[in-house]
Amino acid sequence: MSLTYLLTVYYARGGAMSGRWGGDWRSAAALALVIAAAYVANDILDCGVDQVNAPRRPIPARRVGAGAATAWASVLAAAGLAMAATCSARFFVAMSALAGALLAYDLLSKRIGPAKQVIVAILMVSYYPLAVAQACGAGGPRAASLVVFPIWLLLTAWGYEVLKDLRDRLGDPPIKGRPTFIQRDPPRWRRLAGVAIAGAAPLLALPMALGCKWVYAAGAGAAIVLGVSSAFVSLRNAIVLVYLECFVAALAAAMDVMILGV
């Protein structure tokens, strides 16, 4: 995600990175640290659930104590915000808001029902406005594509989160004593996730009309196939295909500028 954020900064600036790489790399490192802190915090708070869903993870398997994990999450978050403070004031404010949102999500995610997947999708897309804040706006030949990518990722991330919650539904605790909405009707939510992901995948073709070139087009075609195919395979394979779709799409966008330039 941090490397994709950096690529988004490049797109927003139209490749005008001279004299700015140092600050942009620091901002990407800050994002990586804050995201890592959020993942550690999530593992601490989900330890009871993971004893059912993922008992081999370090905390439920007792290879790492909760106290040590809490200290590590705190160090990662503090280091990320400290590094963000060396960037622009606008970026620091945006990063602080993102860190607060991630912490709130970790604390509340098991109690907010269907809003959980929506919030995750929004948090996934948040690196786009973060990149625009770092770039101080958006311009250049590929900047228009930054309207399409967040919409695709929002829908895809929502579907991906639903797929992961379907996988983990047996260990998820009831909400106010009742089964979660996914636990009550797994087939329905599997279909909805498939529709969201497969329906969003063709959006990856639009950047070809918004400044991206043939290198991107080749990769985007493969990503579209992966996204659409995820609706027709097993749950476990669908999760893998969606992950690959996101990786291939990001790689295609990166190779487009690496091979063809601005």
N, C-alpha and C positions, 0 to 999 in steps of 0.2 A: 504493500500500500504506500509506503514512503517513497519508493522509487517511482510509482505511478504518479504520486503527488508531484515529484520533481519533474516528471515528463509533462504534467499539466502546467506547471510554471513555465516550462519551455514553450509549450503551445500558446499560452496566454501572452507571452512576450514576443511571439513571432521569431524566436531564436536569437533575440538580442540579449545575449547573456554575458557579454564582455564586462569584466569587472564585478560581476554579480554572483559568480559561482560559489564563492566562499560563504556568503550569507545564505544562499539557497541550499547548499549542502548542510549547513548548520540547522536550517529550518526542517529539512528532511530528517535529520538525526533526532531533532526534538520530537517530531511526530512519531518516529519509531519508538522512542523511549516512553512516551505517554501511552501509546497503544500497548506496548509490552506491559506497562504497569497495570493497565485496565484488564489485560488478560490474566495476570497473576491475581488481581483482586477478584476477578470472576471465579477463578479456580478455588480461592479461599472460601468464598461465600457459597459455592456450589459443591462443597466437599461431600455433604450428605447425599446429594443427588448423584454425584459421580461415583459413590460407592456402589450404586446400582448400574449406572450407565457406562461408566469408564473407570472401573476399579484399579486399573493399572497406572493411572495418572499418579504423579509423584505425591500429591498431598493425601488422597484417599488411601494410597498404598503405604503411607507413613514413611516414605523415603525423604520427605521434606516436612518439617513441622510447620504448623499454622503460624507460629510466632516468627520463624525465620522467613516464611513467605510474605508475611505482612511487612516486615522490615525491608525486604527486597522490593516489594511494590512501592513502598514509600520512597526508597532511594531512586528507583527508576522515574517516578513521577516528579520528584524534586529536581533530578538531573535534567529531565525533559523541559520543565518550565524554566529552569535556569538557562538552558541553552536557547530556549525561545526568547528569553529576555535580551539576548545578544542580537536578535533580528529586529525588524521594524516594530514600532509600538503597536501598529495595527495587527501584525501577525501575533504578537504576544497576547493581546486581548482575545483574539480569535482562538488561540491555542488554549488559553486559560478557560474559556467558555467550553471548548471541546472536552478538556480534562474534567470539568465539573459535570458535564452531561454524561460522560462515560462512567463516572463514579455513581451518579444517580441511577443510571441504568443497572449497574452491577447490584446496587442495593435493592432495587424495586422490581427487577425483571421477572421474578417468579410470582408476582402479585398483580400484574397489570393485564393479564389475559391477552386478547388479540392485539392489543397495542404493542406488545413486545416485539413482534416481527416488523411492524411499521417503524418503530423507533430504531431497531437495528439497521434497517435499510437506510433511514435518514442519516444515521451515524456513519454508515459506510460511504455515503455520498458526500459527507461533510468535507472531505479533503479537496473537493472542487472549489467551494468558496474560500477555503483556506489558501489554496494556491493562487486564486485571483487576488486575495488580500496581499500575499507576499509579492505578487507581480505588479501590484498597484494598478489593476485593471486588466483588460484583455484586448489584444489587437494582433494583427498579423494574419497570414494567409490561411492558417488552420484554426484560428480562434473561434470561428463560427461552429466548429464541430463540438466545442465545449458546451453547447446547448443540448446536443443529442446524447453524448456519453452519460451525463448524470441521470437522464430519464431511463436509459437502458439499464444502468447499474441499479437504480432504485427498484425497478420491477424485478430484476434478476436477484438482487440481494434479499428482497422480501421472499421470493420463492425459495431461495437457497436456505434461508433461516427456517421456513416452514418444513422443508425436507429434513433438516437437522433435528428439529423438534419432533418430527414424526419418528425419526430413528431413536430418539431418547425418551419417548413418551412414557415408557414403563417406569422410569425412575423419577419423572417430574411429580412434584407434590400437588395435591388438589388445591384449588383456589377457593378459600372460604368453605372448605369441606366438600366441594363438588369437583368432579373430574374436569380437567381443562377442556377447552373447546376442541383441541386436537385429539385428546383421548376419547371424546364422545363420538367422533365421526372421522376416523383416519382416512378412509377412501375418498371422502369428499375433499379433504384438504390436500391429499396427494394430487387430485385432479386440478384443483385451483392453482397449486404450485406449478404444476406442469404447464398450465395455460399461461401463467404469468411469465415463466422463463422462456417457453417456446414463442410466445407472442412478442416478447421484447427482443429476441435474438435478431429478427430482420432489421431492427433499428440500426444495427451495426453497419448496414449498407449505406446509410444516409451520409456519414462523413465523407464518402467518396465524392459527393456533390458539394462538400463544404470545405474543400481545400486539401484533403488527404489524397494520396496518389496511388499508383498501381501496386506498390509494395504493401501498403495497408490493405488494399482490396484483396490481395491474395490471402493474407492472414485472416481478414474479416470473414471471407467465405468459409474458411475452416471453422472459425468460431461460431458462425451461424449454424452450421451443421451440428456442432456439438450441443449448442443450446436447444435446438429443436429435437435432437435425438434423446435428450434427457427426459422428455415426456413419455417415452415409450420403453424405458428399461426399468430394471429393479430400483428400489429406493437407494440402495448402497451405490449402485453404478451411476444413478442420476446425480448424486452428490459429487462424485468424481468428475463426471462430464461437465457439470456447471463450473467447478473449480478450474478445469482445463479451459473452458470457454473464456473465463475472465483472464486467465494467464495468456492465452493465445491472442485475445483482443488487445491486451496491453502491449504484448511483444510486437504485434503488427504495427501499432501506433508508434512504438519506439523505433522500429527498424525503418519505418517510412522516412523519418527525419535523419536517421543515422546514415542511410544509403543515399537518399536523394537531397538531403539538406533542407533548408527552409523552403 
